[in-house]
Every structure is written in structure tokens, then in C-alpha cells.
Amino acid sequence: MITARAEEQNAEHQFVDYLRALFVHRSPDLIVAFGAPGAAFAQTHRKELFPGTPLILAGIEERRVQSVVLTENDTVVSVRQNIPVLFGNILRLLPKTKSVAVVIGDSPNERFWRLQIEREVEPLKNRVRFLFYDELSFDEIFKQAAALPPHQRHLLGSATGRRPGRSERRGSSTEGTLDSRQRANFFL
């Protein structure tokens, strides 16, 4: 959803108005929201948009579900990312790793994940350094990645919520561009 990237409340209200106009004569039979941005939108506007329609929140990380606003008409199909296992696997596969660069955006959802990652990798910080590329443009990320010394790893997360005003390479392969400038392993 565009509202996941645009923190402008007006965009979200315009989308609510659009949905109301689209379904002015008949409510949908079922609402399915995928991922955290869709679930957040559906849960935020549940009372004003189709409160009697069954809702499925699918593919959402369980930490992102707002359980207090679920109704008896709602179903959640959640997943749980095991962050310590993810980073532990990188270190187990490549034990000489000295730092991990996490390529992530700066949307509200991605800021949530940065805090979760920082908290859950705390036990690993005595062994490896974590770099977060959340406030950098893609060009800045490429420059920093190219300057990293040997035994660095990159974890590519979502980079949809780049900072406004940053130059971006839409449609380019972040992995391919980083790999061509830096001999490092990438984990998706």
C-alpha cells in the first residue's frame, strides 16, 4: 500500500473515501489484508469500513497484529520471524563474519523491524557488529558497502521506505549492484 510509505494521513483518508465510494451499494463478502501495512490499515479503519464483513489478516508477523482490536469476525494467519536464528545461521555458515549490514528502508513498518532486530541480536553484539542502512539512499549504501573490509555480510530486507528526497534506483537490482562492487555474501 502506498500509505505504508507515505506517512501522510491525508493519503490514507483518501483511500478510505475511495473504498467507501467503490462499495457504496454493497459491502464486500470478505476482506483479506496481506502483510503489516495492509493489516494496520484494515485494523485502523475496521469500525468505519465494513465492520460486519469477515476479515482475514494474512502473512502478517504476529508481533504486528493489534490483538486488542480484533473482532469475532476476524481471523489471523500469522508468521513469526526468528531473528536470532536468522543471524545465528549467517554466523554458523560464515564464522569469520565480523559485521552484518542490514539493508532496510525507513517506513513505519521498517522502523518497527529495526527496533526488533536491534533488541533480538543484542546477545550477538559481542561477536559481530551490526550496521543499519535505513537512512541512506541506494547510492550511499553502495558506497559504504564497497568500502567494507573482508568478512562482511549483507542482509537484504525491504527497502521500500527510503527517506524522502533521496535519489533512488527504482527497478534496479540492489543485490546485483552491491555484489558487483563488494565481494560479500547476501542473505535475503
N, C-alpha and C positions, 0 to 999 in steps of 0.2 A: 504494500500500500504506500502511496505517496506520502500519507500522513506519518509514516514511520520515519521518514527522512525530514520532512518539513515540520518543524516544531511550532508552526503557525497554527493556532487554534482555528482560525477562520477557514482554512482548507478542510479541516475535519467537519466543521459545521456545514460547509457547502456540500460535502459528501453525504451527510445525514439528510439534508434537504433534497438532494438528488435521489436518494433511495426512497424517501417518502413520496416523491413525485412519480417515481417508477412503479411503485406498488400502491398507488392511490386507491385503486378499486379492489385489490385483493392482496392479502399478505402471502409471503412465500410459504410453502409447505414445510420447509426445513432450511435452516441456516447452518452452513459449515464454514468455520473460520480456521484457516491454517496458520500456524506459527504464532509467535508472540505479538507481532503488530496487529494481525487480524483479530486475535483473541482479545487484546487490550481494547481495540475499537469496539468489538461486539459486546464486551462486558461493560465498557463505559457507557454505551448507548442502549443497553438492553431494555431499560424501562421505557424509553421513548421510541424505540424501533422494534416493533413486533414482539412485545413481551410474552405473548401466548404461543409463539412459534417455537418448536423444538430447536435447540442449538447444540451443535457438536463443535467442540474445540479440539482440533486435530493437529498432531505434530507439534505440540507445544511442550516446552520443557516444564516439568512440574513446578519448578520454582517460580515460573512466570504466571501461573494460574492464580487469579484472585478468588480464592475459595469462598470468601465471605459474601460474594455477590452471586454465587451460583444459585440457580433455582432448581426446583424438582424437575423442570423440563429441560435441563442442561446435562450433557454428557461430555466427559473429558477423556480424550485418548492422548495420554502424555508420554513423554520420554524423559530420561534423566541422563544428563551428561556426567560421566565420572571423570572430572577434571584431573585429580591426582593420578589416575590410571593412564590417562592420555599422555601427560607429561612424563610419567614414570616409564611408559613404553618407549618414548623417544630416548630417554637416558639409558634404558636397558639395551636398546638396539645400537645406540651410538654412545658408549660410555665415556668417550673423550670430550663430549659436548661441554662447553664452558658457558655458553649463553644461548638463550632462545629468544628470537624476535617474534612477537605476536603481531601480525598484520590484521588490524581490526579498524572499523570505522568509528564514527563519533555520534551515532544516532542515540536516542534514549535507550534502545534495546542493547546496543553495543556498549554503552557506558555501564549498563547493568552487568554485562558479561565481563567487562574488565575488572570490576569490583569482585565478582565471584571468583575469577581466575586468581587475582592477587591474594585473596583470602585463602583459597584452597591450595595454592602452591607454596604457601609460607614454609612448610617443612622442607621444601627442596631448595630454598634460597641460600642455604649454607653450601650447596653443591653447584648451583648454576645461577647465572644472572639472567633476569627477565627484562626484556626491552619491549615496550609497547609503542607501536606505530599508529596511534589513534588520532593524533592531532597533526599528522604530516600529510602533505599531498603525495600522490604517487611518485612524482619526480624526486621529492625529498626522501621517500622510502628507498627508491632505487639507489640514490647517492649514499645513504647510510648503509644499505646492505652491501654495496660494493666495497665499502671501507672496513667492513667487519673482518677480523682476523680469522684464521682457520678454526675449525671445530665449532662453528656457529650453526644453528638450526633455525628454520623459519616455520612458524605455524600460521597458515593462511586461514583467517576467519572471514567473516563477512566484512567487506569494505564499502558498503553501500552508503553509509552515513558520513561521508567525508565532510570536512569543515567547509562552510560556505565561502566562496571566493577563491578556493584553491583550484589550480588547474588540474584537470583530470584527464585520463586517457580512457574514455569510455570505449568499450568493445575490444580493448587490448588484453592480452594475456599477461596478467600480473606475474604468474608463475614463470612463464617463458622469459619475460623481460628480466626478472630478478635472477633467474638461473643463468642467463647469458652474461651477466655482469659479476656473478658471485658463485663460486663453487661451494654450494651449501645444499643440504638436504631440505626438502619441503614436505610438510605434513599437512594434509587437508582435513 
